[in-house]
């Protein structure tokens, strides 16, 4: 060590000049340590005041824009950037800007692929400690955040905040191009790709491209046949959580989505959107070969097989092949004799929902199929087709 260097006896800090050491000593003299009665730790006077505010829930600093209150002035300054859109911290690699320095530090790890935080249970690694803490809840099944309206519990606070918008119908994110509004920023970002037709995420197996990463992750399960979501009632397994949530409604008979035109209720929003097209006669999905239009994308995909004569779905029992998966599922019931659809009036069971709907008309005397020539009405389409022959 250089003899001309000066060392602080308390902190063992080395200084090149004596005046720096003297200034450093004054920091010790000014520093007054205070002990927190709750944590039993010592803090500086400034920090002990801020700490006590968190215990008392005291928030003396208020935002001049939205009147949100904070216990620390530093957090107020950081909050102001959400209004001013100021991003003072910039990445040296990709020039991406951030509101907070901690976000920048976490972002750096995406370039160097550093994941310093590891799960003690499954050894999965994370770049941020908050992601590790959130991950622990997948093992403990802890859901500490509860909705005040419907008392539904969530493992993440951001999921709770997103859930509140289902009650308030709030859509704070708007598209600059078509002004369509969204409840979630992720939905807005995904929507932008509909204007640019950009699909930045590609499957390594079949090279299919997707506009959203979550859609790619879900797609991978078609190759791995992974089904991580299981029903607690009947133990049926699903590849997607949305499919499991929709399946639960079979047990609860819940139908939260209602048609504004005919008041018909549905268990899934997707099915409601498809139902609307029966009123508007909208067919947004068009075949590239014969230009035939379809109201559902699945029907278009199934229609393509009529051109290619492809039958990718095969029965494991009799090896019969089908062009549509739903036809394969219906076919399986011929082997199992399963009749899952029951009539509410006479309790007769059916293997297909189509047959149940057709059966309902025998009770209601509803005749939905009309002849264009004679205006005669029929309860079943097959009867109408037979009637056409008379003309």
Secondary structure by P-SEA (a helix, b strand, c coil): cccccccccccccccccaaaaaaaaaaaaabbbbbbccccccccaaaaaaaaaaaaccccccccccccccccaaaaaaaaaaaaccccccccccccccccaaaaaaaaaaaaccccccccccccccccaaaaaaaaaaaaccccccccccccccccaaaaaaaaaaaaccccccccccccccccaaaaaaaaaaaaccccccccccccccccaaaaaaaaaaaaccccccccccccccccaaaaaaaaaaaaccccccccccccccccaaaaaaaaaaaaccccccccccccccccaaaaaaaaaaaaccccccccccccccccaaaaaaaaaaaaccccccccccccccccaaaaaaaaaaaaccccccccccccccccaaaaaaaaaac
